[in-house]
Structures are given as C-alpha cells and as structure tokens.
Amino acid sequence: MTISVGDKLPDATFKTMTADGAREVSTSDVFAGKKVVLFAVPGAFTPTCSNNHLPGYLENHDAILARGVDTIAVVAVNDVHVMGAWSRFSGGEGKILYLADGNGDFVKAIGLDADFSANGMGLRSKRFSMVVEDGKVTALNVEDKPGVGVSGAAHILGQL
C-alpha cells in the first residue's frame, strides 16, 4: 500500500555519511518533532537526478528553510558511500541530508519503490517529494511520468 497524506512514516533505518564515517539514523532521528521536506530520486549521480532534481533544492534551500522547515533530505536506493560522494560533488554537503536506503527498505515500506531492472538498475525509488511534520505526511507528490515536475522544489515551496 502506498503512503498517503495523513499517514505516519514507518520505522526505518537509513545510513548517512558524516565526518566520522557512515552512521545509521532512524526515521525518528530524522523526522520526530521536526518539519522536513523529503525528496527521493531513482539514483544519485544519474542525469535527471543530478541535473534537474537536486539543483532546485539547493537553489531554494534558504527559501524552503525560511518557511519553517527544519531539514531538507534526499533519499535514494544507493549505498552510503555513493550518497556521501554525491553530497560532496553536488555542493549539498551541510545543506541537505543525504539518506542512503541501500536495500530499498524504506521506499518499499511506503510503497514508492520501482523496478528499474529493464534498465539494469534493479530496485529503485520512484521520484517523489513530501512534507513531513513530526513523522506524519502532510503533503505528497509522486511523479507519474519521467522528469521533474510535482516533486521539484518549486512545487514544494507552494505547499509550505
């Protein structure tokens, strides 16, 4: 079943890269008591994700935080080392929380996983964005076609 507005996020564990190495963080660590904009990409370093999706969140970082958001986070079904490298190479380190969902456990639990096996990419995440307040989804935007539209930063700004 796909998560909906009003639903609480399920318990899950991500990995994120820190100055001291990889660290596990739970959904509670990321979302409890906070207003978070979370967006998901099918893959770090992939063309649409790196050139069209992530840049909007970097460019609108200050505007998003100015609307009461505590954290902007991105999740992908990639390992923590790839996500850590993507944070450094994209210029997003310290601005966006890069969450590795290495086995896709989180995206499967919320029903937003996608099978990209036909492209040699295996299990991935659908492209989406959401606003989460204290662990509860208050806005959800799932792309229904390739590219960045409703899951982009410009759209989420209108929902804050």
C-alpha positions as CSV (number, residue, x, y, z in Angstrom):
1,M,0.0,0.0,0.0
2,T,1.3,3.5,-0.9
3,I,1.7,6.0,1.8
4,S,-0.8,8.9,1.8
5,V,-1.2,12.3,3.3
6,G,-2.1,11.9,7.0
7,D,-0.1,8.6,7.4
8,K,2.8,8.3,9.8
9,L,6.1,7.2,8.3
10,P,7.1,3.7,9.1
11,D,10.1,2.9,11.3
12,A,13.1,2.5,9.0
13,T,16.9,2.9,9.2
14,F,19.0,4.9,6.8
15,K,22.7,5.5,6.6
16,T,24.3,8.8,6.2
17,M,27.9,9.9,5.8
18,T,29.5,12.1,8.5
19,A,32.9,13.4,9.1
20,D,33.5,10.3,11.2
21,G,32.2,7.9,8.6
22,A,28.9,6.1,8.0
23,R,26.2,6.5,10.7
24,E,22.8,4.9,11.0
25,V,19.8,7.2,11.5
26,S,16.2,6.2,12.1
27,T,13.1,7.8,10.8
28,S,12.6,9.0,14.4
29,D,16.1,10.7,14.3
30,V,15.2,12.5,11.1
31,F,11.5,13.3,11.5
32,A,10.4,13.3,15.2
33,G,9.5,16.8,16.3
34,K,10.6,18.4,13.0
35,K,9.2,19.7,9.8
36,V,11.1,18.0,7.0
37,V,11.0,18.2,3.2
38,L,12.0,14.8,1.9
39,F,12.5,14.2,-1.8
40,A,13.5,10.9,-3.5
41,V,15.5,10.2,-6.6
42,P,15.9,7.0,-8.5
43,G,19.7,7.3,-8.3
44,A,22.5,9.5,-7.1
45,F,24.6,10.8,-10.0
46,T,22.0,9.9,-12.6
47,P,21.4,12.7,-15.2
48,T,17.9,13.8,-14.3
49,C,18.5,13.5,-10.5
50,S,21.8,15.4,-10.6
51,N,21.0,18.0,-13.3
52,N,17.3,18.7,-12.7
53,H,16.0,17.5,-9.4
54,L,18.7,18.1,-6.7
55,P,19.7,21.5,-8.1
56,G,16.3,23.0,-7.4
57,Y,16.5,22.0,-3.7
58,L,20.0,23.5,-3.5
59,E,18.9,26.8,-5.2
60,N,15.8,27.1,-3.0
61,H,17.5,25.9,0.2
62,D,17.1,29.2,2.1
63,A,13.6,29.8,0.8
64,I,12.5,26.4,2.0
65,L,14.0,26.8,5.4
66,A,12.5,30.3,5.7
67,R,9.1,28.6,5.6
68,G,9.6,26.8,8.8
69,V,11.3,23.7,7.5
70,D,14.0,22.2,9.8
71,T,15.6,19.8,7.4
72,I,15.7,19.1,3.7
73,A,16.6,15.5,3.0
74,V,17.0,13.4,-0.1
75,V,16.7,9.6,-0.2
76,A,17.9,7.1,-2.8
77,V,18.3,3.4,-3.1
78,N,22.1,3.8,-3.2
79,D,24.8,2.9,-0.7
80,V,26.1,5.4,1.9
81,H,29.4,5.8,0.1
82,V,27.6,6.9,-3.1
83,M,25.3,9.2,-1.2
84,G,28.3,10.7,0.6
85,A,30.2,11.3,-2.6
86,W,27.1,12.8,-4.2
87,S,26.7,15.2,-1.3
88,R,30.3,16.4,-1.8
89,F,30.3,16.6,-5.6
90,S,26.9,18.3,-5.7
91,G,27.8,21.0,-3.3
92,G,25.0,19.9,-1.0
93,E,27.1,18.8,2.0
94,G,25.8,20.5,5.1
95,K,22.7,21.8,3.3
96,I,20.8,18.7,2.5
97,L,20.7,15.4,4.5
98,Y,21.6,12.6,2.1
99,L,19.9,9.4,3.2
100,A,21.1,6.0,1.8
101,D,18.3,3.4,1.7
102,G,20.7,0.8,0.4
103,N,18.3,-2.1,0.2
104,G,15.2,0.0,-0.5
105,D,13.6,-1.0,2.8
106,F,12.1,2.5,3.4
107,V,10.8,3.0,-0.2
108,K,9.3,-0.5,-0.1
109,A,7.6,0.2,3.3
110,I,6.0,3.3,1.9
111,G,5.0,1.7,-1.4
112,L,7.1,4.0,-3.5
113,D,9.7,1.5,-4.8
114,A,10.2,1.0,-8.5
115,D,11.6,-1.8,-10.6
116,F,14.2,-0.4,-13.0
117,S,15.6,-3.9,-13.9
118,A,14.8,-3.3,-17.6
119,N,17.4,-0.5,-17.5
120,G,20.0,-2.6,-15.5
121,M,19.3,-0.6,-12.3
122,G,17.3,-3.0,-10.2
123,L,15.2,-1.8,-7.3
124,R,15.0,1.9,-7.0
125,S,12.7,4.6,-5.6
126,K,10.0,6.4,-7.5
127,R,10.7,10.1,-7.9
128,F,8.7,11.9,-5.2
129,S,8.6,14.7,-2.6
130,M,6.8,15.1,0.7
131,V,6.4,17.4,3.6
132,V,6.6,15.5,6.9
133,E,5.6,17.1,10.2
134,D,6.6,15.2,13.3
135,G,6.7,11.9,11.3
136,K,3.3,12.5,9.6
137,V,3.0,13.1,5.9
138,T,1.2,16.5,5.3
139,A,1.9,16.7,1.5
140,L,2.9,14.1,-1.0
141,N,3.9,14.5,-4.7
142,V,4.7,11.4,-6.8
143,E,5.8,11.8,-10.4
144,D,3.6,9.9,-12.9
145,K,5.9,10.4,-15.9
146,P,9.7,10.8,-16.4
147,G,11.3,14.1,-15.4
148,V,10.9,16.5,-12.5
149,G,7.5,18.2,-12.1
150,V,5.5,17.9,-9.0
151,S,8.4,16.5,-6.9
152,G,10.6,19.6,-7.6
153,A,11.5,22.3,-5.2
154,A,9.3,25.0,-6.9
155,H,6.2,22.9,-6.3
156,I,7.0,22.0,-2.7
157,L,7.6,25.7,-1.9
158,G,3.9,26.3,-2.8
159,Q,2.9,23.7,-0.3
160,L,4.8,25.1,2.7
